[in-house]
Each structure stands twice: as structure tokens, then as C-alpha cells.
Amino acid sequence: MIWWVGFMVILSVFSYLNDTGVMSFLQNVRIPFLHASVLSLLILLGTAGILIRMLWMRRRGEKEGLHEKIKRLEQELSKNKP
């Protein structure tokens, strides 16, 4: 996750430098159908990647929690059987 955040920080700095005109060579590079710069598209994809990773890890954590709960309930059930 830290790599995604680091990637986003670097892209944000490049985007800022592009907007201020320091790195003017990236201003003319556009994506034809989106009418956006390459940096904007990379920031969008990076943000989407972070969101997907967060949701995937959350779902994975919920599954692990449910597995632990099932094991605990099975143990309690086996203790209560005569």
C-alpha cells in the first residue's frame, strides 16, 4: 500500500509542476478520447488502484474473520455434544 501512496505523491508533484509550467513538455501530450493529459490519466488509474486494493483487502479481512468465527462456533458445538 505504501508503494501506491508513494506513486501517487510522485504523480501529484509531476502534475503540479506540469500545471505551473515548469515541465511544459507534458502539456501537449493528450489522450485523444478523454481530452486529458497523461498525468491526469495516471493519477486516475493510481487512485482507482488504491481503491480496488483497499476494497479487496477489506473483503479478505472479512473472510478471515468469518473463518475464525466458524471455527470458534464449531469448537463450541463439539464441546456441547454428549
CYANA upper distance limits for C-alpha pairs under 8 A (distance plus 0.5 A):
  1 MET  CA      5 VAL  CA      7.03
  1 MET  CA     50 ILE  CA      7.98
  1 MET  CA     53 ARG  CA      8.49
  2 ILE  CA      6 GLY  CA      6.58
  3 TRP  CA      7 PHE  CA      6.50
  4 TRP  CA      8 MET  CA      6.69
  4 TRP  CA     46 GLY  CA      7.52
  4 TRP  CA     49 GLY  CA      8.33
  4 TRP  CA     50 ILE  CA      6.95
  5 VAL  CA      9 VAL  CA      6.70
  5 VAL  CA     50 ILE  CA      8.49
  6 GLY  CA     10 ILE  CA      6.80
  7 PHE  CA     11 LEU  CA      6.72
  7 PHE  CA     46 GLY  CA      8.05
  8 MET  CA     12 SER  CA      6.49
  8 MET  CA     43 ILE  CA      7.13
  8 MET  CA     46 GLY  CA      6.94
  8 MET  CA     47 THR  CA      8.02
  9 VAL  CA     13 VAL  CA      6.73
 10 ILE  CA     14 PHE  CA      6.76
 11 LEU  CA     15 SER  CA      6.50
 11 LEU  CA     39 LEU  CA      7.33
 11 LEU  CA     42 LEU  CA      7.96
 11 LEU  CA     43 ILE  CA      6.88
 12 SER  CA     16 TYR  CA      6.61
 12 SER  CA     43 ILE  CA      7.90
 13 VAL  CA     17 LEU  CA      6.69
 14 PHE  CA     18 ASN  CA      6.51
 14 PHE  CA     23 MET  CA      8.35
 14 PHE  CA     39 LEU  CA      8.06
 15 SER  CA     19 ASP  CA      6.63
 15 SER  CA     39 LEU  CA      6.62
 15 SER  CA     40 SER  CA      7.97
 16 TYR  CA     20 THR  CA      6.73
 17 LEU  CA     21 GLY  CA      6.71
 17 LEU  CA     22 VAL  CA      5.74
 17 LEU  CA     23 MET  CA      6.22
 18 ASN  CA     22 VAL  CA      6.50
 18 ASN  CA     23 MET  CA      5.37
 18 ASN  CA     24 SER  CA      6.45
 18 ASN  CA     26 LEU  CA      7.06
 18 ASN  CA     27 GLN  CA      7.14
 23 MET  CA     27 GLN  CA      8.33
 24 SER  CA     28 ASN  CA      8.27
 25 PHE  CA     29 VAL  CA      8.17
 26 LEU  CA     37 SER  CA      8.08
 26 LEU  CA     38 VAL  CA      8.16
 27 GLN  CA     37 SER  CA      7.40
 28 ASN  CA     37 SER  CA      8.36
 29 VAL  CA     37 SER  CA      6.55
 29 VAL  CA     38 VAL  CA      7.07
 30 ARG  CA     35 HIS  CA      6.84
 30 ARG  CA     36 ALA  CA      6.11
 30 ARG  CA     37 SER  CA      5.05
 30 ARG  CA     38 VAL  CA      6.60
 31 ILE  CA     35 HIS  CA      6.22
 31 ILE  CA     36 ALA  CA      6.13
 31 ILE  CA     37 SER  CA      6.59
 31 ILE  CA     38 VAL  CA      7.04
 32 PRO  CA     36 ALA  CA      8.31
 36 ALA  CA     40 SER  CA      6.73
 36 ALA  CA     41 LEU  CA      7.35
 37 SER  CA     41 LEU  CA      6.99
 38 VAL  CA     42 LEU  CA      6.68
 39 LEU  CA     43 ILE  CA      6.58
 40 SER  CA     44 LEU  CA      6.66
 41 LEU  CA     45 LEU  CA      6.65
 42 LEU  CA     46 GLY  CA      6.48
 43 ILE  CA     47 THR  CA      6.58
 44 LEU  CA     48 ALA  CA      6.66
 45 LEU  CA     49 GLY  CA      6.56
 46 GLY  CA     50 ILE  CA      6.80
 47 THR  CA     51 LEU  CA      6.77
 48 ALA  CA     52 ILE  CA      6.61
 49 GLY  CA     53 ARG  CA      6.57
 50 ILE  CA     54 MET  CA      6.63
 51 LEU  CA     55 LEU  CA      6.72
 52 ILE  CA     56 TRP  CA      6.52
 53 ARG  CA     57 MET  CA      6.56
 54 MET  CA     58 ARG  CA      6.61
 55 LEU  CA     59 ARG  CA      6.68
 56 TRP  CA     60 ARG  CA      6.62
 57 MET  CA     61 GLY  CA      6.57
 58 ARG  CA     62 GLU  CA      6.74
 59 ARG  CA     63 LYS  CA      6.77
 60 ARG  CA     64 GLU  CA      6.82
 61 GLY  CA     65 GLY  CA      6.69
 62 GLU  CA     66 LEU  CA      6.69
 63 LYS  CA     67 HIS  CA      6.70
 64 GLU  CA     68 GLU  CA      6.81
 65 GLY  CA     69 LYS  CA      6.73
 66 LEU  CA     70 ILE  CA      6.61
 67 HIS  CA     71 LYS  CA      6.78
 68 GLU  CA     72 ARG  CA      6.69
 69 LYS  CA     73 LEU  CA      6.62
 70 ILE  CA     74 GLU  CA      6.55
 71 LYS  CA     75 GLN  CA      6.69
 72 ARG  CA     76 GLU  CA      6.80
 73 LEU  CA     77 LEU  CA      6.56
 74 GLU  CA     78 SER  CA      6.61
 75 GLN  CA     79 LYS  CA      6.73
 76 GLU  CA     80 ASN  CA      6.85
 77 LEU  CA     81 LYS  CA      6.94
